[in-house]
């Protein structure tokens, strides 16, 4: 490609990359919020099953966060 086509291609690549980065950041923030809520509920004495129902999240996700926290605390 030359000239105009190159500029369109480059702009598209920059825009796509920026959108991808932004979406990744947003997803990371959301995941961090979920993990914080899960850990808070577990630390208050709730069982994984109770947390799953309370937050409407899969039990597997609750247990995964619980296991990660146990690994970090070792």
Secondary structure, DSSP 8 states (H G I E B T S, - for coil): --THHHHHHHHHHHHHHHHHHHHHHHHHHHHHHHHHHHHHHHHTT--HHHHHHHHT--HHHHHHHHHHHHHHT-
